[in-house]
């Protein structure tokens, strides 16, 4: 993109053909061949990446991270069993 130009959010990157069929939002059927262990591995990988992303966000936004810790501490102090 040229200097200073921003992409508009409402314009797609590729032109949409009018004759293209629109896919319906259908629930994804689980793969019957996917094993429980494979699902656990994918989930573990996702959670590792999520934790890494949160840690990075906390490092680059320390004020927001501190405020979030304070809010969590306040919630825990006012929680009743």
Secondary structure, 3 states (H helix, E strand, C coil): CCCCCCCCCCCCCCCCCCCCCCCCCCCCCCCCCCCHHHHHHHHHHHHHHHHHHHHHHHHHCHHHHHHHHHHHHHHHHHCCC
